[in-house]
Amino acid sequence: MSTCAPAQGAAAPRRHRSRWLEPIARCALFLVLTGAALLPAAGARGHDRSVSQSTVRVDGQRVRVNVRSRTVDLSALTPELAIWAHDSARGERFEALPEALVEAHRAHFRVVDSEGRACTAGAPLRTNSPPTELRIRFVFECAAAPARYVVTPWPVPGHHHLAHMEGSSRSLLVVGGDGTLPLIAAEAPSSGASASMGTAALAYLRYGATHAATGWDHILFVLLLLAFAPRLRDAAVLVTGFTLGHALTLALAALSVLESRGRAVEALIAASVVLVAAENVAHGEPTPARRAAPPAIVALGALVLFGVSGERALLYFAAFALCAAGLLMSARDPAQWDAPTGPGRTQAARVRLGLAVTFGLVHGLGFASGFDASGPFRVPRLVAFNLGVELAQLACVALAWPLLRNLGDVASTRRQRVVRALSVLAGSVATYACVTRALTL
């Protein structure tokens, strides 16, 4: 009997190769980095953060309109306004608004009287505005009774405008094209108010679903999080933890209980995708050093970006990534991670659940940027908006789960290779987005 053959019943020794630089991963990384170099920095915003609001008040033949817009959206109008918006976002104050900006507001926000004539807009007054926003008050004088408030959204892809009329249950959600809000002085009857509440809730349900579905970084985070879930039950636990996290901060931020800075939130959302992608790359590696290396590299990159941008949130993220690296390094035998039960499975599940809940809190702040808490039916609109977000998220999970199962169980070589390659792809895109958001938003 040959002495070279393994004993009967004994498992052949498993060869552990470094899979970080497999050919498919190298090709994916090359294509992403090459394509990223050609993308404009403005395309790095994953969530549909392009939202403006206005409130309308009718006083006889006079109409007062308060408009709130993000300076980053105003920068899309002209090159000159892009420079102005950049300086304004950095905190520089100007004595007068650019004439091009005044004319743009007059063109995009109009009032028409009952005779079909355009009401005359007075000189705009800039009210107290944070650096990242511009708040303008217009006073329209009409020759007859005001009849319609007409809104043309800013020419930014995916822009939404939210308008409501003070003293009325009427509100308006404009997505592309012109929107018209009837101006009524008296409040509608209770039955009409109920109908208006249902209409507003339905509109915000659709808006929340669109808002989540168009957030590529949110979708990537959820899918990467579920990539190594062995059972549908484990996937449900992760989705529930993520949902509870972002539902909490969405409600608190939308109702102005919690405040956040868009630059920090958007950078952290992209960074969360990078960290989960790194954790996927480290999944199942045989030695503590190789398991901890990808998230540790992410932490080091966050520290470098903090030094360049000065964004303090990246410093906290780096500390969190180092904690994740420490947990992966101290984890039990990674061969047990893919088992249905056992201490290894439990520890891996806890790491994933911690990522889901923690970054769910961050993603909720990103969702809140698309919700206008002012106006009537605030709570029903918030519930409908959040429900729309959840429906879009569950739809993505329902579509992705059969594809993941088709790749085999989590221990299969095929699934691990595909997930690692896609994680490199997603991590490269998210790294580009994180850098551009930290430096340009």
MOKABEL-V134271 format. One record per backbone hydrogen bond with DSSP energy under -0.5 kcal/mol. CO is the residue of the C=O (numbers start at 0). NH is the residue of the N-H. Records with the same first field share a line. If there is no record, write none. Layout:
CO=NH + NH
This chain:
6=9
13=15
14=16
16=18
18=21
21=25
22=26
23=27
24=28
25=29
26=30
27=31
28=32
29=33
30=34
31=35
32=36
33=37
34=37 + 38
35=38
39=42
40=43
41=44
43=45
45=215
46=48
48=50
49=159
51=161
52=67
53=163
54=65
55=165
56=63
58=61
59=145
60=141
61=58
62=139
63=56
64=66 + 137
65=54
66=135
67=52
68=133
69=72 + 73
70=74
72=75
73=76
77=81
78=82
79=83
80=84
81=85
82=86
83=87
84=88
85=89
86=91
87=90
97=100 + 101
98=102
99=103
100=104
101=105
102=106
103=107
104=108
107=151
109=149
110=118
111=146 + 147
112=115
116=112
119=140
123=125
124=126 + 136
129=132
131=70
133=68 + 135
134=126
135=66
136=124
137=64
138=121
139=62 + 141
140=119
144=113
146=182
147=111 + 149
148=180
149=109
150=152 + 178
153=155
155=158
158=175
159=51
160=162 + 173
161=53
162=171
163=55 + 165
164=167
169=164
171=162
172=174
173=160
176=152
178=150
179=181
180=148
181=183
188=192
189=193
190=194
191=195
192=196
193=197
194=198
195=199
196=200
197=201
198=202
199=203
200=204
201=205
202=206
203=207
204=208
205=209
206=210
207=211
208=212
209=213
210=47
211=214
213=215
214=218
215=219
216=220
217=221
218=222
219=223
220=224
221=225
222=226
223=226
225=228
227=229
230=234
231=235
232=236
233=237
234=238
235=239
236=240
237=241
238=242
239=243
240=244
241=245
242=246
243=247
244=248
245=249
246=250
247=251
248=252
249=253
250=254
251=256 + 257
252=255
260=264
261=265
262=266
263=267
264=268
265=269
266=270
267=271
268=272
269=273
270=274
271=275
272=276
273=277
274=278
275=279
276=280
277=281
278=282
279=282
281=284
286=290
287=291
288=292
289=293
291=295
292=296
293=297
294=298
295=299
296=300
297=301
298=302
299=303
300=304
301=305
302=306
303=307
304=308
305=309
309=311
310=313 + 314
311=314 + 315
312=316
313=317
314=318
315=319
316=320
317=321
318=322
319=323
320=324
321=325
322=326
323=327
324=328
325=329
327=330
332=335
333=336
335=338
341=345
342=346
343=347
344=348
345=349
346=350
347=351
348=352
349=353
350=354
351=355
352=356
353=357
354=358
355=359
356=360
357=361
358=362
359=363
360=364
361=364 + 365
362=366
363=367
364=368
365=368
366=369
367=370
370=372
376=380
377=381
378=382
379=383
380=384
381=385
382=386
383=387
384=388
385=389
386=390
387=391
388=392
389=393
390=394
391=395
392=396
393=397
394=398
395=399
396=400
397=401
398=402
399=403
400=404
401=405
402=406
403=406
404=407
406=414
408=411
411=415
412=416
413=417
414=418
415=419
416=420
417=421
418=422
419=423
420=424
421=425
422=426
423=427
424=428
425=429
426=430
427=431
428=432
429=433
430=434
431=435
432=436
433=437
434=438
435=439
436=440
